[in-house]
Amino acid sequence: MKITLTKDQEAWLKARFKAGGYASTSEIVREALRLLQQVEIEELLPSGIEGELQRRLRRGGFKPMPEDFFGTLRQKQHARLRAARQKRAA
């Protein structure tokens, strides 16, 4: 495979190689491609999740949470902690 780089890209690649940390310029290019792939995957991931959520919402796969859901959850957790503390103190 042949890849054509601009003069600036080639200079940057050579400078990175001379700075150390890579066994070859090919290794730098492979690392750059891996990072690009990771960025592309991360960009697609939220939209994929959003699409799945939209599909499930349309099918009725989710029920809305009550307005006081987190308040109730917090109260239950505090009650559990109080009970555990009282049990240890007894």
Backbone hydrogen bonds in HBPLUS format (Angstrom, degrees):
<---DONOR---> <-ACCEPTOR-->    atom                        ^
c    i                          cat <-CA-CA->   ^        H-A-AA   ^      H-
h    n   atom  resd res      DA  || num        DHA   H-A  angle D-A-AA Bond
n    s   type  num  typ     dist DA aas  dist angle  dist       angle   num
A0010-GLU N   A0006-THR O   2.92 MM   4  6.16 162.1  1.95 154.0 159.1     1
A0011-ALA N   A0007-LYS O   2.88 MM   4  6.06 157.8  1.93 147.0 153.1     2
A0012-TRP N   A0008-ASP O   2.91 MM   4  6.10 158.7  1.96 147.2 153.1     3
A0013-LEU N   A0009-GLN O   2.87 MM   4  6.05 158.7  1.91 148.6 154.6     4
A0014-LYS N   A0010-GLU O   2.94 MM   4  6.16 162.5  1.97 151.2 155.3     5
A0015-ALA N   A0011-ALA O   2.93 MM   4  6.08 156.7  1.98 146.4 153.3     6
A0016-ARG N   A0012-TRP O   2.90 MM   4  6.14 157.9  1.95 150.9 156.5     7
A0017-PHE N   A0013-LEU O   3.04 MM   4  6.27 156.7  2.10 146.2 152.5     8
A0018-LYS N   A0014-LYS O   2.91 MM   4  6.14 162.8  1.94 151.2 155.6     9
A0019-ALA N   A0015-ALA O   2.93 MM   4  6.08 141.3  2.08 142.8 153.3    10
A0020-GLY N   A0017-PHE O   3.10 MM   3  5.43 149.4  2.20 104.9 114.0    11
A0029-VAL N   A0025-THR O   3.05 MM   4  6.40 158.4  2.10 150.9 156.2    12
A0030-ARG N   A0026-SER O   2.88 MM   4  6.16 161.9  1.92 151.8 156.7    13
A0031-GLU N   A0027-GLU O   2.95 MM   4  6.15 159.2  1.99 146.3 151.8    14
A0032-ALA N   A0028-ILE O   2.89 MM   4  6.14 157.3  1.94 148.9 155.6    15
A0033-LEU N   A0029-VAL O   2.91 MM   4  6.18 154.8  1.97 150.6 157.3    16
A0034-ARG N   A0030-ARG O   2.87 MM   4  6.16 154.7  1.94 148.7 156.0    17
A0035-LEU N   A0031-GLU O   2.95 MM   4  6.22 159.7  2.00 150.9 155.9    18
A0036-LEU N   A0032-ALA O   2.97 MM   4  6.21 153.9  2.04 144.7 152.0    19
A0037-GLN N   A0033-LEU O   2.88 MM   4  6.12 159.8  1.92 150.8 156.0    20
A0038-GLN N   A0034-ARG O   2.93 MM   4  6.20 155.3  2.00 146.7 153.7    21
A0039-VAL N   A0035-LEU O   2.95 MM   4  6.22 158.2  2.00 149.2 154.7    22
A0040-GLU N   A0036-LEU O   2.95 MM   4  6.20 162.8  1.98 152.2 156.7    23
A0041-ILE N   A0037-GLN O   2.93 MM   4  6.15 157.9  1.98 149.9 156.0    24
A0042-GLU N   A0038-GLN O   2.91 MM   4  6.12 162.9  1.94 151.1 156.0    25
A0043-GLU N   A0039-VAL O   2.89 MM   4  6.12 146.3  2.01 146.9 156.4    26
A0044-LEU N   A0040-GLU O   3.06 MM   4  6.28 148.1  2.16 143.7 151.7    27
A0045-LEU N   A0041-ILE O   2.86 MM   4  5.98 146.0  1.98 150.3 160.3    28
A0048-GLY N   A0044-LEU O   2.91 MM   4  6.12 151.1  2.00 155.8 165.3    29
A0048-GLY N   A0045-LEU O   3.03 MM   3  5.03 117.2  2.44  97.4 113.5    30
A0049-ILE N   A0045-LEU O   2.89 MM   4  6.17 159.9  1.93 161.0 166.4    31
A0050-GLU N   A0046-PRO O   2.76 MM   4  5.94 162.0  1.80 150.3 156.3    32
A0051-GLY N   A0047-SER O   2.82 MM   4  5.94 154.4  1.89 141.3 148.1    33
A0052-GLU N   A0048-GLY O   3.02 MM   4  6.26 156.3  2.08 143.5 149.5    34
A0053-LEU N   A0049-ILE O   2.88 MM   4  6.17 160.9  1.91 155.1 160.4    35
A0054-GLN N   A0050-GLU O   2.90 MM   4  6.14 157.6  1.95 149.2 155.4    36
A0055-ARG N   A0051-GLY O   2.94 MM   4  6.22 157.6  1.99 148.5 154.4    37
A0056-ARG N   A0052-GLU O   2.95 MM   4  6.20 162.7  1.98 152.3 156.7    38
A0057-LEU N   A0053-LEU O   2.86 MM   4  6.05 153.4  1.93 148.9 156.7    39
A0058-ARG N   A0054-GLN O   2.97 MM   4  6.20 158.0  2.01 149.0 154.5    40
A0059-ARG N   A0055-ARG O   3.03 MM   4  6.30 148.3  2.13 144.4 153.2    41
A0060-GLY N   A0056-ARG O   2.95 MM   4  6.01 115.1  2.39 134.9 150.9    42
A0061-GLY N   A0056-ARG O   2.63 MM   5  4.75 167.4  1.65 154.8 150.7    43
A0060-GLY N   A0057-LEU O   3.11 MM   3  4.97 144.6  2.24  94.7 105.4    44
A0069-PHE N   A0066-PRO O   3.07 MM   3  5.21 158.7  2.12 119.5 118.5    45
A0072-THR N   A0068-ASP O   2.84 MM   4  5.96 165.8  1.86 162.1 165.4    46
A0073-LEU N   A0069-PHE O   2.90 MM   4  6.12 158.7  1.95 148.4 155.2    47
A0074-ARG N   A0070-PHE O   2.84 MM   4  5.96 159.0  1.89 146.2 151.7    48
A0075-GLN N   A0071-GLY O   2.96 MM   4  6.19 158.9  2.00 147.6 153.2    49
A0076-LYS N   A0072-THR O   2.95 MM   4  6.20 160.4  1.99 152.4 157.2    50
A0077-GLN N   A0073-LEU O   2.99 MM   4  6.22 158.4  2.04 149.3 155.2    51
A0078-HIS N   A0074-ARG O   2.91 MM   4  6.17 160.7  1.95 153.4 158.5    52
A0079-ALA N   A0075-GLN O   2.94 MM   4  6.15 156.0  2.00 147.1 153.9    53
A0080-ARG N   A0076-LYS O   2.96 MM   4  6.24 154.4  2.03 146.8 153.6    54
A0081-LEU N   A0077-GLN O   2.93 MM   4  6.21 159.7  1.97 150.9 156.3    55
A0082-ARG N   A0078-HIS O   2.87 MM   4  6.10 161.1  1.91 151.5 156.6    56
A0083-ALA N   A0079-ALA O   2.94 MM   4  6.13 162.4  1.97 148.7 153.6    57
A0084-ALA N   A0080-ARG O   2.90 MM   4  6.13 155.9  1.96 148.6 155.3    58
A0085-ARG N   A0081-LEU O   2.91 MM   4  6.14 158.2  1.96 150.8 156.5    59
A0086-GLN N   A0082-ARG O   2.86 MM   4  6.09 161.0  1.90 152.0 157.7    60
A0087-LYS N   A0083-ALA O   2.93 MM   4  6.07 152.7  2.00 144.0 151.7    61
A0088-ARG N   A0084-ALA O   3.03 MM   4  6.26 154.8  2.10 145.1 151.2    62
A0089-ALA N   A0085-ARG O   2.90 MM   4  6.12 151.9  1.98 147.3 155.6    63
A0090-ALA N   A0086-GLN O   3.01 MM   4  6.13 136.0  2.21 141.6 152.1    64
